[in-house]
Amino acid sequence: MHEYLARLQDPNPSVRQEAAWDLGRMGTAAATPEVLGALIQRLRKDEDWVVRMAAAEAMGEMGKAAATPEVLGALIQRLRKDEDWVVRMAAAEAMGEMGEAAATPEVLGALAERLLQDEAGGVREAAAKALVQMGKTAATPEVIQALSQCLRKDEDKSVRREAAWALGRMGTAAATPEVIGALAERLLQDEEGWVRWAAVWALRQLLPAHPEALRNFLCTRPAPKALEEVFRDSPGAVPALRALLSDPDPEVRLQAVWALGAMGEAAATPEVVRDLLLRRLDEDPNVRTAALEVLRELPVSPETVSAVLRDIRGDEPEAAEATAWALERLG
């Protein structure tokens, strides 16, 4: 190890760079106080940006073993103040590779700051990626607000994409009206396919387990194609969508009907069919029409049709609707 430490002090910057990279390739085995102290010195004070970048990269390759307060403090300093954007990017990437161990308030504050203020797209993307790697541990209000703002406004498609991934990984804390609105906006409006797909993925993570977030999404009146993209592979959303079929707002009921229709086989159950039959009696004509269309298109089996008829009594409000629907589906 002493050989590498000596090379970190060599007058030739290429030698110092290679020494840092060699230490990084050793991984956690090299994460000793002596080595980390030498890398911190190179990161903070080396006049050559390539050496500072290599020092940050080496710290990242050592993972959580390198996530000491001293190392994180040096990375934060370079992330905020280094004049070379490649060094700032390397600092953010190193924090991300340390994962949850690096998710301190100071680190999260620095990453959120760079997300909104750094002029280099590569740095903003690296900051968002670091938050993806930290997952739920990074879900502070400050971070969520920064990611939501980047998702709506950042000119770099890679930053918008990573912001969506990060929000999707944050769970309950990120299922706010602002976030759901931003994801829905990207899904409906973003010209980049990878950004739209990331928004779909994030919505699939956030909506099924959070009924209020699901309601907020339906209130954005997503297009049928958007509903299909979000719900076709999300059978876990069925219970929450069924509950929203009784929402006081007819627009929410309408969107819930369309969402169930977009789910295909996952929604083709006797319970869902009964709910839709009740919507055929809805006071809102748009809901009634949508329920009829979904009931006609839902891929139900003959066994499901029989189960619906068997479970409905003749004195129930939807009995006549059920009989007519069954006759139509059974031919």
C-alpha positions as CSV (number, residue, x, y, z in Angstrom):
1,M,0.0,0.0,0.0
2,H,2.9,2.3,0.7
3,E,3.9,2.2,-3.0
4,Y,0.5,3.6,-4.0
5,L,0.6,6.3,-1.4
6,A,4.0,7.3,-2.6
7,R,2.8,7.5,-6.1
8,L,-0.1,9.8,-5.0
9,Q,2.6,12.3,-4.2
10,D,4.5,12.0,-7.5
11,P,5.2,15.2,-9.4
12,N,3.7,13.7,-12.5
13,P,-0.1,14.1,-12.5
14,S,-0.5,11.0,-14.7
15,V,1.3,8.9,-12.1
16,R,-1.0,10.3,-9.3
17,Q,-4.0,9.6,-11.5
18,E,-3.0,6.0,-12.1
19,A,-2.3,5.5,-8.4
20,A,-5.7,6.7,-7.4
21,W,-7.4,4.4,-10.0
22,D,-5.3,1.5,-8.8
23,L,-6.4,2.1,-5.2
24,G,-10.0,2.3,-6.4
25,R,-9.7,-1.1,-8.1
26,M,-8.8,-2.6,-4.8
27,G,-12.3,-1.8,-3.5
28,T,-13.1,-2.0,0.1
29,A,-9.7,-3.5,0.9
30,A,-8.1,-0.2,0.3
31,A,-10.5,1.9,2.4
32,T,-8.1,2.4,5.3
33,P,-7.8,5.7,7.1
34,E,-4.4,6.3,5.7
35,V,-5.5,5.7,2.1
36,L,-8.7,7.7,2.5
37,G,-6.7,10.6,4.0
38,A,-4.4,10.6,1.0
39,L,-7.2,10.5,-1.5
40,I,-9.0,13.3,0.4
41,Q,-5.8,15.4,0.1
42,R,-5.7,14.8,-3.7
43,L,-9.4,15.6,-4.0
44,R,-9.2,18.8,-2.1
45,K,-5.9,20.2,-3.2
46,D,-4.5,18.7,-6.3
47,E,-4.1,21.3,-9.1
48,D,-4.8,18.8,-11.8
49,W,-8.5,18.2,-12.4
50,V,-7.8,14.6,-13.7
51,V,-6.2,13.7,-10.4
52,R,-9.1,15.2,-8.5
53,M,-11.6,13.2,-10.7
54,A,-9.6,10.0,-10.2
55,A,-9.5,10.5,-6.4
56,A,-13.3,10.9,-6.3
57,E,-13.8,7.8,-8.6
58,A,-11.5,5.8,-6.3
59,M,-13.6,6.7,-3.3
60,G,-16.8,5.7,-5.1
61,E,-15.3,2.3,-6.0
62,M,-14.7,1.6,-2.3
63,G,-18.4,1.9,-1.7
64,K,-19.9,2.3,1.7
65,A,-16.6,1.5,3.3
66,A,-15.4,4.9,2.2
67,A,-18.5,6.8,3.5
68,T,-16.8,8.5,6.4
69,P,-17.7,12.0,7.5
70,E,-14.3,13.2,6.2
71,V,-14.7,11.7,2.8
72,L,-18.3,12.9,2.4
73,G,-17.2,16.4,3.4
74,A,-14.5,16.4,0.8
75,L,-16.9,15.1,-1.9
76,I,-19.5,17.8,-1.0
77,Q,-16.9,20.5,-1.2
78,R,-15.8,19.4,-4.7
79,L,-19.4,18.9,-5.8
80,R,-20.3,22.4,-4.9
81,K,-17.1,24.3,-5.7
82,D,-14.8,22.5,-8.2
83,E,-14.3,24.6,-11.3
84,D,-14.3,21.5,-13.6
85,W,-17.7,19.9,-14.2
86,V,-16.1,16.5,-14.7
87,V,-14.8,16.6,-11.1
88,R,-18.2,17.7,-9.8
89,M,-19.8,14.8,-11.7
90,A,-17.3,12.3,-10.3
91,A,-18.1,13.5,-6.8
92,A,-21.8,13.0,-7.3
93,E,-21.2,9.6,-8.8
94,A,-19.0,8.6,-5.9
95,M,-21.8,9.5,-3.4
96,G,-24.2,7.4,-5.4
97,E,-21.9,4.4,-5.4
98,M,-21.8,4.6,-1.6
99,G,-25.6,4.3,-1.6
100,E,-27.6,4.6,1.6
101,A,-24.4,5.1,3.7
102,A,-23.9,8.4,2.0
103,A,-27.5,9.7,2.4
104,T,-26.7,12.3,5.1
105,P,-28.6,15.6,5.3
106,E,-25.5,17.4,4.1
107,V,-25.0,15.1,1.1
108,L,-28.7,15.2,0.2
109,G,-28.7,19.0,0.4
110,A,-25.7,19.3,-1.9
111,L,-27.2,16.9,-4.4
112,A,-30.5,18.8,-4.4
113,E,-28.6,22.0,-4.9
114,R,-26.7,20.7,-7.9
115,L,-29.8,19.3,-9.4
116,L,-31.3,22.8,-9.6
117,Q,-28.2,25.0,-10.0
118,D,-25.4,23.2,-11.9
119,E,-24.9,24.5,-15.4
120,A,-23.5,21.1,-16.6
121,G,-26.1,18.5,-17.6
122,G,-23.7,15.7,-16.7
123,V,-23.5,16.9,-13.1
124,R,-27.3,17.2,-12.8
125,E,-27.7,13.7,-14.2
126,A,-25.1,12.3,-11.9
127,A,-26.8,14.0,-8.9
128,A,-30.1,12.4,-9.9
129,K,-28.5,9.0,-10.4
130,A,-27.0,9.2,-7.0
131,L,-30.5,9.8,-5.5
132,V,-31.8,6.8,-7.5
133,Q,-29.1,4.6,-5.8
134,M,-30.0,6.0,-2.4
135,G,-33.6,5.2,-2.8
136,K,-36.0,5.8,0.1
137,T,-33.2,7.1,2.4
138,A,-33.0,10.2,0.1
139,A,-36.7,11.0,0.3
140,T,-36.6,14.4,2.1
141,P,-39.0,17.2,1.1
142,E,-36.0,19.2,-0.3
143,V,-34.9,16.4,-2.5
144,I,-38.4,15.5,-3.7
145,Q,-39.1,19.1,-4.6
146,A,-35.8,19.4,-6.5
147,L,-36.5,16.2,-8.4
148,S,-40.1,17.3,-9.2
149,Q,-38.8,20.6,-10.5
150,C,-36.1,18.9,-12.7
151,L,-38.7,16.5,-14.0
152,R,-40.9,19.4,-15.2
153,K,-38.3,21.9,-16.4
154,D,-34.8,20.5,-17.0
155,E,-33.8,20.8,-20.6
156,D,-31.7,17.6,-20.5
157,K,-33.7,14.5,-21.2
158,S,-31.3,12.3,-19.2
159,V,-31.8,14.5,-16.1
160,R,-35.6,14.2,-16.5
161,R,-35.4,10.5,-16.9
162,E,-33.2,10.0,-13.9
163,A,-35.4,12.3,-11.8
164,A,-38.4,10.1,-12.7
165,W,-36.5,6.9,-11.7
166,A,-35.5,8.5,-8.4
167,L,-39.0,9.5,-7.5
168,G,-40.3,6.1,-8.3
169,R,-37.8,4.5,-5.9
170,M,-38.8,6.8,-3.0
171,G,-42.1,5.3,-2.1
172,T,-44.8,6.9,0.1
173,A,-42.9,10.1,0.7
174,A,-42.8,10.9,-3.0
175,A,-46.5,10.1,-3.7
176,T,-47.5,13.8,-3.4
177,P,-49.9,15.7,-5.7
178,E,-46.9,17.7,-7.0
179,V,-44.9,14.6,-7.9
180,I,-47.9,12.8,-9.4
181,G,-48.7,15.8,-11.5
182,A,-45.1,16.2,-12.7
183,L,-45.0,12.5,-13.7
184,A,-48.3,12.6,-15.5
185,E,-47.1,15.7,-17.3
186,R,-44.0,14.0,-18.5
187,L,-46.0,10.9,-19.5
188,L,-48.4,13.0,-21.6
189,Q,-46.1,15.6,-23.0
190,D,-42.4,14.6,-23.0
191,E,-41.1,14.2,-26.5
192,E,-38.4,11.7,-25.4
193,G,-39.6,8.1,-25.2
194,W,-37.2,7.1,-22.4
195,V,-38.5,9.9,-20.2
196,R,-42.1,8.8,-20.8
197,W,-41.2,5.2,-20.0
198,A,-39.4,6.3,-16.8
199,A,-42.6,8.3,-15.8
200,V,-44.7,5.2,-16.5
201,W,-42.4,3.1,-14.3
202,A,-42.5,5.6,-11.5
203,L,-46.3,5.9,-11.6
204,R,-46.5,2.1,-11.4
205,Q,-44.5,2.1,-8.2
206,L,-46.3,5.0,-6.5
207,L,-50.0,4.6,-7.5
208,P,-51.2,1.1,-6.4
209,A,-50.2,1.5,-2.8
210,H,-51.3,5.1,-2.4
211,P,-55.0,5.6,-3.1
212,E,-54.8,9.4,-2.7
213,A,-51.9,9.5,-5.2
214,L,-54.0,7.4,-7.6
215,R,-56.9,9.7,-7.3
216,N,-54.6,12.7,-8.0
217,F,-53.3,11.0,-11.1
218,L,-56.9,10.3,-12.4
219,C,-57.7,13.9,-11.8
220,T,-55.2,14.9,-14.4
221,R,-57.5,13.2,-17.0
222,P,-54.9,11.1,-18.6
223,A,-55.4,10.0,-22.2
224,P,-56.6,6.4,-22.8
225,K,-53.1,5.5,-24.1
226,A,-51.5,6.8,-20.9
227,L,-54.0,4.8,-18.8
228,E,-53.1,1.6,-20.7
229,E,-49.3,2.2,-20.3
230,V,-49.6,2.8,-16.5
231,F,-52.1,0.1,-15.6
232,R,-51.8,-2.8,-18.0
233,D,-49.1,-4.4,-15.9
234,S,-50.3,-3.2,-12.5
235,P,-52.8,-5.7,-11.1
236,G,-52.1,-4.4,-7.6
237,A,-54.0,-1.2,-8.5
238,V,-57.3,-3.1,-8.9
239,P,-58.5,-2.6,-5.2
240,A,-57.8,1.1,-5.2
241,L,-59.4,1.6,-8.6
242,R,-62.5,-0.3,-7.4
243,A,-62.8,2.0,-4.4
244,L,-62.6,5.1,-6.7
245,L,-65.6,3.9,-8.7
246,S,-67.6,5.3,-5.8
247,D,-65.8,8.6,-5.6
248,P,-68.0,11.7,-5.2
249,D,-66.4,13.3,-8.3
250,P,-67.9,11.9,-11.5
251,E,-64.6,12.6,-13.4
252,V,-62.7,10.4,-11.0
253,R,-65.3,7.7,-11.4
254,L,-65.0,8.0,-15.1
255,Q,-61.3,7.7,-15.2
256,A,-61.4,4.8,-12.8
257,V,-63.7,2.9,-15.2
258,W,-61.3,3.6,-18.1
259,A,-58.3,2.5,-16.0
260,L,-59.9,-0.8,-15.1
261,G,-60.7,-1.3,-18.8
262,A,-57.1,-0.7,-19.6
263,M,-56.0,-3.5,-17.3
264,G,-57.4,-6.3,-19.4
265,E,-57.4,-9.7,-17.7
266,A,-56.3,-8.4,-14.3
267,A,-59.6,-6.6,-14.1
268,A,-61.8,-9.3,-15.6
269,T,-63.0,-10.7,-12.3
270,P,-66.6,-11.1,-11.0
271,E,-66.0,-8.4,-8.4
272,V,-64.9,-5.8,-10.9
273,V,-67.8,-6.7,-13.3
274,R,-70.3,-6.2,-10.5
275,D,-68.8,-2.8,-9.7
276,L,-69.0,-1.8,-13.4
277,L,-72.6,-3.0,-13.6
278,L,-73.4,-0.6,-10.7
279,R,-71.7,2.2,-12.7
280,R,-74.1,1.4,-15.5
281,L,-76.7,2.9,-13.2
282,D,-74.4,6.0,-12.4
283,E,-76.1,9.4,-12.3
284,D,-73.4,10.7,-14.7
285,P,-74.1,9.7,-18.4
286,N,-70.4,9.7,-19.2
287,V,-69.7,7.1,-16.5
288,R,-72.7,5.0,-17.6
289,T,-71.4,5.0,-21.2
290,A,-67.8,4.2,-20.2
291,A,-69.0,1.3,-18.0
292,L,-71.0,-0.2,-20.8
293,E,-68.0,0.0,-23.2
294,V,-65.6,-1.5,-20.7
295,L,-68.1,-4.3,-19.9
296,R,-68.3,-5.1,-23.6
297,E,-64.6,-5.2,-24.1
298,L,-63.3,-6.7,-20.9
299,P,-61.8,-10.2,-21.6
300,V,-64.1,-12.1,-19.2
301,S,-64.4,-15.9,-19.3
302,P,-67.8,-17.8,-19.5
303,E,-67.1,-18.9,-15.9
304,T,-66.8,-15.2,-14.8
305,V,-70.1,-14.4,-16.5
306,S,-71.8,-17.3,-14.7
307,A,-70.3,-16.3,-11.4
308,V,-71.7,-12.8,-11.8
309,L,-75.2,-14.1,-12.6
310,R,-75.1,-16.6,-9.7
311,D,-74.1,-13.9,-7.2
312,I,-76.7,-11.3,-8.1
313,R,-80.2,-11.5,-6.6
314,G,-83.1,-10.5,-8.7
315,D,-84.0,-7.6,-6.4
316,E,-80.7,-5.9,-6.7
317,P,-80.5,-2.7,-8.7
318,E,-78.0,-4.1,-11.2
319,A,-79.8,-7.3,-11.8
320,A,-81.4,-6.3,-15.1
321,E,-78.1,-4.9,-16.3
322,A,-76.3,-8.1,-15.4
323,T,-78.8,-10.2,-17.3
324,A,-78.5,-8.1,-20.4
325,W,-74.7,-8.0,-20.2
326,A,-74.6,-11.8,-19.7
327,L,-76.8,-12.5,-22.7
328,E,-74.7,-10.3,-24.8
329,R,-71.4,-11.8,-23.7
330,L,-72.6,-15.4,-24.0
331,G,-74.1,-14.7,-27.4
